[in-house]
Amino acid sequence: MAARPLSQMLRRLLGSSARSCSSGAPVTQPRPRESAQAASEELSRRRQFLQGHAAPFSAILTDSFGRQHSYLRISLTEKCNLRCQYCMPEEGVQLTPKANLLTTEEILTLAQLFVKEGVDKIRLTGGEPLIRPDVVDIVAQLQQLEGLRTIGVTTNGINLARLLPQLQKVGLSAINISLDTLVPAKFEFIVRRKGFHKVMEGIHKAIELGYNPVKVNCVVMRGLNEDELLDFAALTEGLPLDVRFIEYMPFDGNKWNFKKMVSYKEMLDTVRQQWPELEKLPEEESSTAKAFKIPGFQGQISFITSMSEHFCGTCNRLRITADGNLKVCLFGNSEVSLRDHLRAGASEQELLRIIGAAVRRKKRQHAELFLMSHDSPPANPSISSWDALHVEALRSRMSFSSQMATLWKGYRVPQTPPLAQQQLGSGSFQRHYTSHADSDTNSKCLSPGSWASAAPSGPQLTSEQLTHVDSEGRAAMVDVGRKPDTERVAVASAVVLLGPVAFKLVQQNQLKKGDALVVAQLAGVQAAKLTSQLIPLCHHVALSHIQVQLELDSTRHAVEIRASCRARGPTGVEMEALTSAAVAALTLYDMCKAVSRDIVLEEIKLISKTGGQRGDFHRA
């Protein structure tokens, strides 16, 4: 099986540290296998007894469609220590004043109220719940609630390794870790922060402490990470993971369209092509996931089909936001403030009446979501930065084994043939990279014909006077306030002559620093957006699209780079394109300089531009 070497590598990494019990509860101390099995059997007997002698479920938490809501999600904070591009802007979001957020006492009061009515599972969410200073104390006090069987947390994993031993000790019983990529450079681009290795350390710590399964949530987005499905699935061979592939869900907060969604059936087909023997597991009551197992693998994979096959009919979830609003549906606009009633002195019975009325208003399904147009364009122009991350062909799976070598510090990891390379054979290959989401129709990333429409030839009007100096010859920024807005496009290129040794390492993705092409591409995208901060007299331009392409030229042992920028405004984007190409070239130099100092950067030039009063330009 193609993934076997990968799992063997991971098994050597973790050794015998991944202890587990079949009940899913963490093992707090190392015990013999027989003791873990006995504890699991005792827990199973207790659950069967409770099910057989259970009282009728609360009418307060039962909606008009008969759904019994025994699962409560509580947001502990609006804050997050990451800035994921599909979640929030780089500068963050406007936060609710602290006085309007639930206090710890209010959180526990509401939790106790819901548990008394039949909630037996609480999951702590955010923002990022593990940045709340008293999160350990909250878990400890929730553990004291009679009838509460499961306390879970959904985290980005940055603080997990540090806090998990304490959280386990006070009663945390389930962990979901969000991780959308296994490529460190891509991770940093997505979340705008470092921390990939901290997340991997958190996953390792959870396995070491006996959590089984450790759930890894991966939101699959077209043009971003759908090519990593097999790599994620391969992790379950030697690890007790439940890798949960989640269909991307467009909503008001992220302003994306349906074209980013990869359906459950498409994902399932991809996995089955690699592992035809994939087995469907029985679905648990009220489960949101369709679970599968590859025979012989320790873990499993799941698909959360939020869009293509919604599970509203069995939904048993309620949500309390950080500011105390009760939401009966994630996609619904209807909220009721429990905080306001609590602070106004409402009695327990009054609160239950308010909660019951909200639950009864819950709709059969989040139908309004499906009315969104499949062809609607993104509402936010900055979404184009995602297109800039679409890397074709062998992008991340080519680099997977080298990336995995850096996931666990302190371990020696043998180089293992990556999954995709085994699938494609051991012969030589040409790596093509592009950041354009729709470029899969072109076999050549740098096909000259593909740029003709973007940068047509035209009159080449020039000025005999420098524009960035005033009448006395001093440097000055040009005033563009009165110039009309027009559509501007510019294309620039650069060439990096690597030499045969460095070229071969880049081609085979064997550089110790990582995937040079991916890192250079991301650097080019970032540089275009930061041009006005790098070039003193350059205007800030709101770019609507950035595209960075890289292609290997084996005849010259070179990497050819081409960058395209687009914007609508009073000034051109030549500098953005040139800066993008130049910084991508410099990044390649930096990635390869340990191998060879005989690297040459050349042919940094403008290829074409359109828009503006001086006419279009196209280099012959």
N, C-alpha and C positions, 0 to 999 in steps of 0.2 A: 504494500500500500504506500502511496506516495508520501503521506504525512508521517510515516513511521519514524524516520530519523529525527524529525522535529520533536516528537513526543519523547523519544528516548533521551534527547538532549535535555529537555525540561525535567525529565525524571531524575537525571543525574544532578541537575541544579538543585532540586528540592530534597532529594534523598528520601528519608523516611519521616520528614517533619510534618507531612500533611496527614494528621490524624483526624478521624471523623467517626461519627456515629450515624446510624441510619435514620434516626429521628429528625435530623437536621439541626439539633441543638448543639452548641459548642461544647467541647470537652475542656474543662478548665484546668485539669491536671493530667499529666501522662498516666494512662491506665492500661492494663492488659486488654486485649481485644475482647475477652470474655466479659469483663466488667462493663465495657461500652455496650455490648449487646444486651446485657441484663438491664442496664438503665434504659435502653431503647424499648425493650419489651415491656418494662414497667410503665413507661410513658404511654405506650400504645394501649395498654390495659386501662389506664386512667382515662384516656380519651374515649375509648369505647364505652366505659361506664357513664361518662358525662353525656355522651350522645344518647344513650339509652334512657337516661333519667333527666334529660333537659326539660326545663320549664318552657312554656310557650314563648315564642320570641316577642319582643316588645312591639306593641302596635305603634308606638311613637316613631320607631325607626323602620317601619314597613311602609312602602309607598303604595300608591293606588294601583300599581301593577303587580303587587305581591312580592317585590324585591325586599329582602331583609338585609339591612345595612349593618354588618358586623365589623367593618373595617374602616378605621378613621386615620386620615393623614393629617398631621399637624405641622404647619410651617413654623419653625422656630425663629427665623430671621429672613429679611429681604436681602441681606448683604451676601456677597459672594467674593471669594478671593481669586476668581478667574473672570475673564471678560470674553466669553465665547462669542464668536461673531454671529452665530445664529440666535443668540439669546439677548445680548445687550450691546450698546455702543461702547467703544473703548474707554470713554470717560465715565462709564457707569450710568445708572439711572437715578432719578430723583427719589430719595428714600422717604418713607413715612416718618414723621417726627417720632422720636423715641417714646414720648408720652402717649402716643396713639397705638403703640404696639402692646401686645399682651405681655403682662408680667409673668414671671414663673408661677406665682400663686394662681393667677387666672388660668394659665395653661393647665395646671394640675386640677383646678376646680372643674373645668370643662371636661377634661379627660375622665375624671371620676364620674361625672354625670353620664357620659356616654357609655362607660364601662358598666355602670349599674343597669343601663337599659339594654345591654346585650353585646356591646362592642367587645370583641376578644382579641383584636389585633390593632395595634397602633404603629404607624410608621412616621418617623420624624424626618421632615424635609426642610427645604429652604426656598430661595437662596441656598447657601451651604450650611447645613445644620451644625457641622463640627467646628464652626468658628464662633459659635455662641459659648461664652466663657463657662456657663453653668450647665452645659449639656450633660456632663456625667451625673451631676446631681439630679437633673430632670429624669434621666433614665432610672436612677436609683429609686426615686419616689414613685415613678410609674410602676416599677416592679412590685410595689407594695399593694397595688390595687387588686382586690380579689376578683377573679374572673378573667383577668387579662392574661392571655396565654402567650402572645408574641409581641415583642418590641423590636421593631426594625428601624433601619436608617438608610436613607438614600444619600450618597455622598459622592463628591468628585474625587475623593481619595487623597487629597493633598495632605490632610492632617491625620489620616486614618492610622498609619503605623504607630504614630506617637500616642494616640488616645485609645486605641482598641483594647490593650490589656486592661485598662481601667474600666472601659465600657463593658467588656465581657464580665468582669468581676461583679459589676452592679446589676447585670441582667440583660444586656443587649443580646438578642437571640438570632437576628437576621441582618444581613448586609447586602445592599445593592450598590455597586460601584459603577459610575458612569465613565465609559472610555470609548471614544469613537474612532480611534486609530491606534495602530501599533507602530507607527513611524514617528520617532521623536521630533523630527523637524516639522512634520505636519501638525503634530500635537501643539507645538509652540505657536504655529501660525494660527491655528483654530482658536486657541484660548487666550492668545496674546500674552501669555505668561509662561515661564519655565515651570517644570514640575512633573514631567513625564515619569522620571525615575521614582519620585515620591509616590505616585499612583501605583506603579508596579511594586514598590516596596510594601504598600498597603495591602495589595492583593496577596503578596507572599505572606505577610503577617497574619492575614485572615485564615489562610490555609494552614499555617503553622499552628494557630490556636485552635484548630479543629472545626471551624465553620464549614458546613457541608450541606448544600452547595454554597459556594461563594458566587453570587449572581453578578454578572458583568453586563451592564446595559449599553448597547451600541445602537445609536440612532443611525440608520442607513440612509444616506443621501446621495442621489445621483450626481456624478461629477466630483464627488468628494472621497467616499470610502467604500463604494459598493465593490471595488476590486479587492478588498481585504476580507471578504466573507470567508474564503477558504482558510486564510491564515487564522482568523478568529476561531473557526470551527476546529482547526487542527490543535488548538490549545487544549481541547477537552480530552485528548487522548490520554495524557498522563496526569491531568489535574482535575480536582473535584469542582469544576466550574459549571455553572449554567450560563452560557453565553446567550443573551437574549437580544435578538435582532428586532429592532423596533421600527415600524413603518414611520417615516417622517410625517409629522402632522402639521399642516399649515394652520396658523391661527393669527389673530390680530397682532400678537406680540412680535412675531418674526417676519411678517409681511412677505412670505414666500408663496410660490405657486405650486401646483400639483406636479409640474414637470420634475421637481426635485425628488418626488416620492418613488421609491423602488418597492414594488408590491411583494407581498408575502410569497405568492406563487413564483414570481421571478427569482426571488432569493432561494426558495426551495429547489427550483430547477437547477440553479447554479451549484448548490451543495450536492444534489443527487448526481450530477454529472461526474463529480469526483468520487462520491461514495454511494453507489447505486443501492447498497444494502441498507441504507438509512431506515430506521424503524420509528414508527409513530408510537408515542407513549400515551397511555390513558390520560384524559383531561380531568383535572380536579374540578370540583364544584366551584363556581364563581371564578375560575382561573381566567386570567387575561391572555395566557400564553398557550400556544400550540407547541408541545414539547416533542423532541425527536432525539434518538440516540444512535450513534454509530456503533455497531456491535464491536465489543472489545475495548471501547473507550471508557474511561473512568467517569467523565462528566457527560453533559448533554448540551444540546442547543435548543433554543426556543424561538418562536416568532410571535411578536405581539402585533396583531393585525388591526391596529386602531382604525385604519381607513378602509381597507379592501373588504374586511369581514369584521365589522364592529361587534363588540361583545356587550352592547348596552343592555340586552335582555337579561343578562345575569350579573349586572353591575351591583356590587355590594359596598361601594366606596362613598365616603363623605370626606369633605376637606374643610379644614379650618385654616384660614390665612394668618399670616403673622400679625395682622392688625385686627384679628378676631372676627372676620366674616366667615359665615358658613356657606360653603358652595356644595350644592348637591350634584353638580356635574362640572367637570373640568372645562367643557366648552360652553357652558351656559353663562349668560350675563347676570342672572339673578343671584343676588347675595343678600344675606341678612346679617346684621351686626350683632353678634352675641356679646361682644365687648361692651357696647353701649347699654344693653339691657343689664348686663352683669354689674356695671358701674352705677347704674341707676337703682340698684338694690333689688332687682327682680328675684323672686323666690325660685326655688328649684322647680316647683310646679309651673310657674310662669315661663321659665326657660324651656322646659319640656314641651309646653304648648307651642312656643315659637318654633322650636326645632321640628316638632311633628308637622306643623303647618308647612314648613319649607320642604320637608321630605315628601309630603303628599303632592306638592306642586312639581315634583321632578317629572320631566318628560320621558316618554318611552325610549327615545334615543336622541343623540345630538344631530338631528336631521339637518339643521341649518348649515352644518359644515359641508354637507354633500351638495349644496347649492352653488358652491364656489365654482367658477369657470375653470376648466382644465387648461384653457389657453390664456388665462388672464396673465398679463405681464407682471413682473415683480413691482410692488408698490414702492420699494426703496431702492434708489439707484445704487447704493453701496453694496447691494447683493452681488454685483459683478465681481467682487473680490472672491466669491466662491468659484465662479467660472475660472478665475485665475489659478485655481488649485487643481483643475482637472488635468491629470497627467496620464497620458495614454499608455497602452500596451503593458510593459512589464514594470510599471512604476514601483509600487511598494513591495510586491512579492519578490521581485528581483533582489531587494535589499533586506528581505526579512531575516535571513539567518544572521547577517551582520548586525542588524538592529537588535535581535534577541540577545546577541552576545553582550550587549551593554545594559540589559534590563536588570540583572542581578549583580550588584557590586560584590567583589570578593570571590566570585566563582570563575574558574577557568572553563571556557565554553569552546568545544571543538567546532570548527567550521562545518556546517551541514549544508548539503545542496538544497537550496530553497525550493519551495513547493512548485512555483511556476516554472523554474528551470527544469525540474524533473518532468513536468508535463510537456514541455516543449522540446525536450531532448537535450543532449549534452553538446550539440554542435555550436558553432559560433553564432552570435546574434548581433543585430544592430539595434541599439536602444534609441527610440525616438521619444521626445518629450514635447508636450504642448500644453499650454494653459487654457486653450480655447475649448469650450464645452462641446461645440458642434463640429470639431475638426476631424472626427473619425472617418469622414468621407475622403480624406486625402491621405495617401500613403506616405507622402513626404511632408514633414513638418514645415520645411522651408521652401515649398513649391513656389517659384516666382509668380506663377499664374494666380495663386490664391490671394495675392495682394493687389492685383490690378484694379479691382473695383474699389478697394479701400483707399488707394492713393493714385488717382488718375493724373495723367500728365496735363499740364496747362501752362499758361504764361508765367514766366519766371521774372517777376518784378523785383528789383533790388534797389537799395538805397545807397548812395555814396557817402552818407553820414552815419556815424554810430548813433544808435538810438538810446543807449544807456548812459549818456553824458549830457550835462546841461550846457548852456551857452558859454560857460567859463571853463568847460572841460572837466568838471568834477562828476564823479559817479552819481547817478540818479536813477530812480525807478520810473519807468514810463507811465504816464497817466492814461489808463485805458477806460476811464469812467464814461466817456462819451462814445466809445466805439460800440457798434451793434453786436449783439450776440449771434454767432453763427456756429454751425457744426464743425468741429475741428478734429482732424485725425492726423497723427504723425507716426511714422515707422522708422526705427533706427536699428542698426546692426552692430555687431562686434564679433571678432574672431579671437579665440584663445588657442595658441599653438602650444600644446602640452608636451610634445615629445613622446616617443614610443612607450616608455615605461609608465609614465603617469596616465597616458591615454588608455593603455590596456587595463590599468586598475580602475579607471573611471568606467570604461566599457563593461567590465565584469563586476562593477560595484564592490570592489574589495578594499577601498580606502578605509583606513582606521577611523577617520573622522566621520564616516557615514556616507550617505548617498549624495555625491557632489552635485548631480544634476537637479535633484529635488531642492537642495538647499539654495543653489544658485537661482533657481526659478523663483523661489519664495523671496529671495533677496531682491530680485529685479522688480517684483510686484511691490514690495515695501518701499523700495527706492523711488519708484514713480510717484507714490503717494506722498513722499517726504521731500520732493524736489525743491519746493520753495524754502525749506529749512536748510538745504544744502547749498543752494545757489543764491547768494545774497540779494540780487536784484530781480529775482524771478518771482512773478506773481503766484499766489496760491490759486490752484485750479481744482474745481470739483470734478474729478474724473468720473465718467460714467462707465468706462470699461478699460481694463488693462489686460494685455495678452503677452505672455513671454514664452518664446519657443526656443528649444535647444535641439541641435542635431549633431551627431558624431560624424566627422569626416575622416575615415580611416586612411585615405591617401595622404593627407597632410598631418595626421595625428592631431586633429584640431576639433574644437567645439565651436560650432557656428550658433550665434545668438541673434535672435530678432525680437524686438519689443515694439508693441503697438499700443498707443494710448488714444483715447477718444474723450471728448468733452464738448459741451455747448457753452460758449462764453465769448468774451470780447478779446481774448488773447489765445495764442496757439499753444500746442502741447509738444513742440519739438524738444524742449528741454526735458520734459518728463520722459519721453521715449529714449532720448540719449542717455539720461541718467540711469534709467532702468537697464539698458543694455550694458553700460559701463560698470555698474555695480554688480550685475550678474557675472560679468567677466572677472572683476576683482575678487568676487567670492570664489569662483573656480580656482583662481590663483591661490587664494588662502587655503582652500581645501587640499590643494595638491603640492604646496610649497615644501612640505616635509619630504616629499619624494624627489622633487627636482626644482632647482632654482632657475633652470634654463627654460623658463616659460615666457612666452611673448604675447602681449596683448596688442592687437592691431586692428585696423579697419573699423574703428569706432566712427560711425558716420550716419548722417541722416539719409534715409532711403527715399522718403516721400512725405509730403504734407498736403493737406487740403484745408480749405477755409481761410478766411481772412482777406484783407483788402489788397495784399500784394500778390494774390493769386496762388494757384497750386504749384507744387514742385514734385517732380519725379526724376530720380537719378537714373541715367541711362544704364 
